[in-house]
Amino acid sequence: MAAIAPVGVRTGCRVIRDGDDAHLLPNEAHSIPARQPAMRRASGAARWIAHRLLAELGVDNVGILRAPSGAPVWPDGIIGSLAHDDDMAVAAVAPVGHISALGIDVEPAQPLPGDILALVTIPADRTDAADRHLAGRILFAAKEAVYKAVYPLDREVLGYEDIAVDLNAGHATTKTGRRASLAYCAAPRVVVLAFVEAR
């Protein structure tokens, strides 16, 4: 993950473990309505990573609350993103600067089921550069990461059909005209990082 991240962006990952819900700070735990133990463990694991990345930037003991939209609320001067699948949690953070928005997503390194692929793909998508077995999964993760990156900027709910991904060129464009750069790795998990450069 560190190899795909642009300069200034810090990333981390963690296998989700029993007891990871204990890593939630009290105010974080209060802001996360999920009662399912698996969801709270995943949220705790992602925030454990993010707290350590923030500490590297000199930001300590700050809760990353969950907004009503579901997005994490970052400290002033920081942008970031959290994600998890059933087994792995990931996070990316950066100081506000030449990058104005970040999104990250993680998925198993397995082909995307055909019914989901049909929902995600639009004619404008380009995935020729990706491993053909994982192209659908990378496409799915890319659209999730782009949405996380651009929502704080545009405050517009986007569907998969509203995001055109070009893995060949390494970027995506939303129906609002927002352009995000993409970087990804496909092993041992599919991780996609989307970022918007400041104008």
C-alpha positions in Angstrom: 0.0 0.0 0.0 2.8 2.4 0.8 4.2 1.9 -2.7 0.9 3.1 -4.4 0.3 6.1 -2.2 1.1 9.5 -3.5 3.7 11.6 -1.6 2.3 12.9 1.7 -0.4 10.2 2.1 0.1 7.7 4.9 -1.6 4.3 4.7 -1.9 1.3 7.0 -3.7 -2.0 7.3 -4.6 -4.5 10.0 -6.2 -7.9 10.1 -9.4 -7.5 12.1 -9.1 -9.4 15.4 -11.4 -10.3 18.3 -11.4 -7.4 20.8 -10.7 -4.7 18.2 -13.9 -2.9 19.2 -11.9 -2.0 22.4 -9.8 0.3 20.3 -12.7 2.7 19.8 -12.4 5.8 21.9 -15.5 6.5 24.0 -16.7 9.3 21.8 -16.1 7.1 18.7 -18.0 4.2 20.2 -20.9 6.5 20.9 -21.0 7.8 17.4 -21.1 4.4 15.7 -24.7 3.0 15.9 -23.8 -0.5 14.7 -24.6 -3.0 17.4 -23.2 -6.0 15.4 -19.9 -7.2 17.0 -18.3 -7.7 13.6 -19.0 -4.2 12.5 -17.7 -2.7 15.8 -14.6 -4.8 15.6 -14.0 -3.6 12.0 -14.5 0.0 13.0 -12.2 -0.4 15.9 -9.5 -1.9 13.7 -9.7 0.9 11.1 -9.6 3.6 13.7 -6.6 1.9 15.5 -4.7 2.2 12.2 -5.9 5.8 11.7 -4.9 6.9 15.2 -1.4 5.7 14.6 -1.1 7.4 11.3 -2.4 10.6 12.8 0.1 10.3 15.6 2.9 10.3 13.0 1.5 13.7 11.9 1.5 15.0 15.5 -2.2 14.6 16.0 -2.9 12.5 19.2 -5.9 11.3 21.1 -8.5 12.7 18.7 -11.6 10.7 18.1 -12.6 9.9 14.5 -16.4 10.2 14.9 -18.9 8.8 12.4 -21.0 11.5 10.7 -24.7 10.9 10.0 -23.7 10.3 6.4 -21.5 7.4 7.6 -18.3 9.2 6.7 -15.5 9.6 9.3 -15.0 13.1 10.7 -11.3 14.0 10.5 -9.5 16.6 12.6 -9.1 20.1 11.1 -6.3 20.2 8.6 -6.5 16.4 7.9 -8.1 14.4 5.1 -8.5 10.7 5.3 -10.5 7.5 4.6 -11.3 4.2 6.3 -12.4 0.9 4.9 -12.7 -2.8 5.7 -13.9 -6.1 4.3 -14.7 -9.1 6.5 -11.0 -9.7 7.4 -8.9 -6.6 6.8 -9.2 -2.9 7.8 -7.3 -0.1 6.0 -6.8 3.6 6.4 -5.3 6.5 4.6 -4.6 10.0 6.0 -2.8 13.1 4.8 -2.5 16.8 5.8 -4.6 19.1 3.7 -2.3 20.4 0.9 -1.7 19.4 -2.6 -4.3 16.6 -2.2 -7.7 17.8 -1.3 -9.6 14.5 -0.8 -8.9 10.9 -0.2 -10.8 7.6 -0.5 -9.8 4.0 0.1 -11.4 0.7 -0.3 -10.4 -2.9 0.4 -11.8 -6.1 -1.1 -10.9 -9.8 -1.3 -8.6 -10.7 -4.2 -11.3 -12.7 -5.8 -13.4 -12.3 -9.0 -16.4 -10.1 -8.5 -19.7 -12.1 -8.9 -21.3 -11.6 -12.3 -24.5 -10.1 -11.0 -22.7 -7.5 -9.0 -20.4 -6.7 -11.9 -23.4 -6.1 -14.1 -24.7 -3.5 -11.6 -21.3 -1.8 -11.3 -20.1 -1.6 -14.9 -20.9 1.2 -17.4 -19.8 1.4 -21.1 -17.3 4.2 -20.3 -15.3 2.0 -17.8 -11.9 0.8 -19.0 -10.2 -2.1 -17.2 -7.9 -3.6 -19.9 -4.8 -2.9 -17.9 -6.0 -4.9 -14.8 -5.7 -8.6 -14.2 -8.7 -10.0 -16.1 -9.7 -12.2 -13.2 -9.7 -9.3 -10.7 -10.7 -6.4 -13.0 -14.3 -6.4 -11.8 -13.3 -6.4 -8.2 -10.8 -3.6 -8.8 -13.4 -1.6 -10.7 -15.9 -2.1 -7.8 -13.3 -1.0 -5.2 -12.3 2.0 -7.4 -15.9 3.3 -7.5 -16.2 2.9 -3.8 -12.9 4.8 -3.2 -13.9 7.6 -5.6 -17.2 8.1 -3.9 -15.5 8.3 -0.5 -13.1 10.9 -1.9 -15.5 13.1 -3.7 -18.6 13.1 -1.4 -17.0 15.5 1.1 -16.3 17.9 -1.8 -19.6 17.8 -3.7 -22.0 16.4 -1.1 -23.8 14.5 -3.8 -24.8 10.9 -3.6 -23.4 9.0 -6.6 -24.3 5.5 -7.9 -21.9 3.2 -9.7 -23.4 4.5 -13.0 -22.3 8.0 -12.0 -18.6 7.2 -11.9 -16.6 6.3 -15.0 -13.3 4.5 -14.2 -10.3 4.2 -16.5 -7.9 1.8 -14.9 -5.7 2.1 -18.0 -5.1 5.8 -17.5 -5.4 5.7 -13.7 -8.2 8.0 -13.1 -12.0 8.3 -12.7 -14.5 11.0 -13.6 -17.9 11.6 -11.8 -21.1 12.9 -13.4 -20.4 16.2 -11.6 -17.2 16.5 -13.6 -14.9 15.7 -10.6 -11.7 13.9 -11.6 -9.9 11.6 -9.2 -6.6 9.8 -9.6 -6.4 6.1 -8.9 -3.7 3.8 -7.6 -4.3 0.2 -6.7 -2.7 -3.1 -5.6 -4.2 -6.5 -6.1 -2.4 -8.8 -3.7 -2.7 -10.1 -1.1 -5.9 -8.0 -1.2 -7.4 -5.5 -3.7 -6.8 -2.0 -2.3 -7.7 1.1 -4.3 -6.7 4.6 -3.3 -8.5 7.5 -4.9 -7.3 11.1 -4.5 -8.2 14.5 -5.8 -5.4 17.0 -6.3 -6.0 20.5 -5.1 -6.6 23.1 -7.9 
